[in-house]
Every structure is written in C-alpha cells, then in structure tokens.
Amino acid sequence: MIINTLQEYRDGLRQFDEWLAQDIDANPHLQGPARALAEAIEDYEVREEGAPPFKKPTSLPAMIELKRQQRQLKQKELALLLDVPAGRLSQVLSGKRRVTMDLAKKLYERLDISPEFILKMA
C-alpha cells in the first residue's frame, strides 16, 4: 500500500482511527490491514517531511489541549487526572491563569510534557 496524496493520507488516518475504535488487538482480521496502513502513513510522513496536518504547539495551553485530545479526555476528566478544579484548568487553557509549580509538576508527571517546554512557555 502506498499513500501518494494529502487526501489519501487524511483518509488513511481516518480509517486507522476507526480501526482503533474497533480495538485492533481484539480483532485479528484487522491486524494485517492496520499494520499495512500504519506503515503507509509513516512512509508518506517521512517522504513529505511535515505532511501531518498539524503544527507543534507553541504555547503551554495548546500543548495541554493536544495532550488532552491525544488521550481522548474531556476537560473535566483532565482536571481530575491533574487533580485541579475544572474551573482552574479552564482558566489555564484560556490563558487567564498562569501555571503554578504544583501544576507544572503534574503536567510533567501525568501528561509527559517536558520540563523545558513548561518552563519556556509558562
């Protein structure tokens, strides 16, 4: 399988997400096609250098939001994970409140956001 266009790439990502939702590990008949699609997606990304339709976050709130989306968490679930009130998290995400040292530590430990990024963007 070869992906040649951005539209094929996007369709491939969409298909792979659908298969993930069906639990690839529990469906042996999906494992082969999923592996082939993942390899084709990776090959396209390597060939196109920067083909993914997303940009690296340039702010701490954007990075937190990206991590939330990657983990498929609602904002309230993220607040529970970080052990902060939902309102405070909302203020951090909107840029109305700065990150405390305690929250910065939790972002590092629980969301795998690098300390360098946190310090640079806080």
C-alpha positions as CSV (number, residue, x, y, z in Angstrom):
1,M,0.0,0.0,0.0
2,I,1.3,3.4,-0.9
3,I,-0.1,6.8,0.0
4,N,0.6,9.5,-2.6
5,T,-1.6,12.5,-1.8
6,L,-2.6,14.5,1.2
7,Q,-6.2,13.4,0.8
8,E,-5.2,9.7,0.8
9,Y,-3.1,10.5,3.9
10,R,-6.1,12.1,5.7
11,D,-8.4,9.2,4.6
12,G,-5.8,6.7,5.9
13,L,-5.6,8.5,9.3
14,R,-9.4,8.5,9.5
15,Q,-9.6,4.7,8.6
16,F,-6.9,3.9,11.1
17,D,-8.8,5.8,13.8
18,E,-11.9,3.8,13.0
19,W,-10.0,0.6,13.4
20,L,-8.5,1.7,16.7
21,A,-12.0,2.4,17.9
22,Q,-12.9,-1.2,17.0
23,D,-10.0,-2.5,19.2
24,I,-7.4,-3.8,16.7
25,D,-5.9,-6.2,19.2
26,A,-9.3,-7.9,19.8
27,N,-9.9,-8.2,16.0
28,P,-7.2,-10.4,14.4
29,H,-8.7,-9.8,10.9
30,L,-7.9,-6.0,11.3
31,Q,-4.3,-6.5,12.4
32,G,-2.8,-7.1,9.0
33,P,-4.6,-4.3,7.2
34,A,-4.0,-1.9,10.1
35,R,-0.2,-2.7,10.1
36,A,0.0,-2.1,6.4
37,L,-1.9,1.2,6.7
38,A,0.2,2.4,9.6
39,E,3.4,1.7,7.5
40,A,2.0,3.5,4.5
41,I,1.1,6.5,6.7
42,E,4.6,6.5,8.2
43,D,6.2,6.2,4.8
44,Y,4.2,9.2,3.5
45,E,5.1,11.3,6.5
46,V,8.8,10.6,6.0
47,R,8.6,11.3,2.3
48,E,6.7,14.6,2.7
49,E,8.6,15.9,5.7
50,G,5.9,17.7,7.7
51,A,2.9,16.3,5.9
52,P,0.9,15.8,9.1
53,P,-1.9,18.4,9.1
54,F,-1.0,19.8,12.5
55,K,1.6,22.1,13.9
56,K,3.6,21.6,17.1
57,P,2.0,23.6,19.9
58,T,3.7,26.9,20.6
59,S,2.1,27.6,24.0
60,L,1.6,25.7,27.1
61,P,-2.2,25.8,26.9
62,A,-2.0,24.5,23.4
63,M,0.3,21.6,24.5
64,I,-2.1,20.7,27.3
65,E,-5.0,20.7,24.9
66,L,-3.1,18.5,22.5
67,K,-2.3,16.0,25.3
68,R,-5.9,16.0,26.3
69,Q,-7.1,15.2,22.8
70,Q,-4.4,12.5,22.3
71,R,-5.7,10.8,25.5
72,Q,-9.3,11.4,24.3
73,L,-10.2,13.0,27.6
74,K,-12.9,15.5,28.4
75,Q,-11.8,18.7,30.1
76,K,-13.4,17.5,33.4
77,E,-11.5,14.2,33.1
78,L,-8.3,16.0,32.5
79,A,-8.9,18.2,35.6
80,L,-9.4,15.0,37.6
81,L,-6.2,13.5,36.2
82,L,-4.3,16.6,37.1
83,D,-6.0,17.0,40.5
84,V,-7.1,20.6,39.9
85,P,-10.6,22.1,39.9
86,A,-12.2,22.2,36.4
87,G,-12.6,25.9,36.6
88,R,-8.9,26.5,37.3
89,L,-8.0,24.2,34.4
90,S,-10.3,26.1,32.1
91,Q,-8.6,29.4,33.1
92,V,-5.2,27.9,32.4
93,L,-6.3,26.7,29.0
94,S,-7.8,30.1,28.1
95,G,-4.6,31.9,29.3
96,K,-6.4,33.7,32.1
97,R,-4.4,31.9,34.8
98,R,-0.7,31.1,35.0
99,V,0.6,27.6,35.8
100,T,1.7,27.0,39.4
101,M,4.7,25.0,40.2
102,D,2.5,22.2,41.5
103,L,0.5,22.1,38.3
104,A,3.7,22.2,36.3
105,K,5.0,19.1,38.1
106,K,1.7,17.3,37.4
107,L,1.9,18.3,33.7
108,Y,5.3,16.7,33.5
109,E,4.5,13.6,35.5
110,R,1.0,12.8,34.2
111,L,0.9,14.3,30.7
112,D,4.6,13.8,29.7
113,I,5.1,17.5,28.8
114,S,8.8,18.2,29.0
115,P,10.0,20.4,31.8
116,E,11.9,22.5,29.3
117,F,8.7,23.2,27.4
118,I,6.8,24.0,30.5
119,L,9.5,26.5,31.8
120,K,9.9,28.1,28.4
121,M,6.2,28.6,27.8
122,A,5.0,29.3,31.3
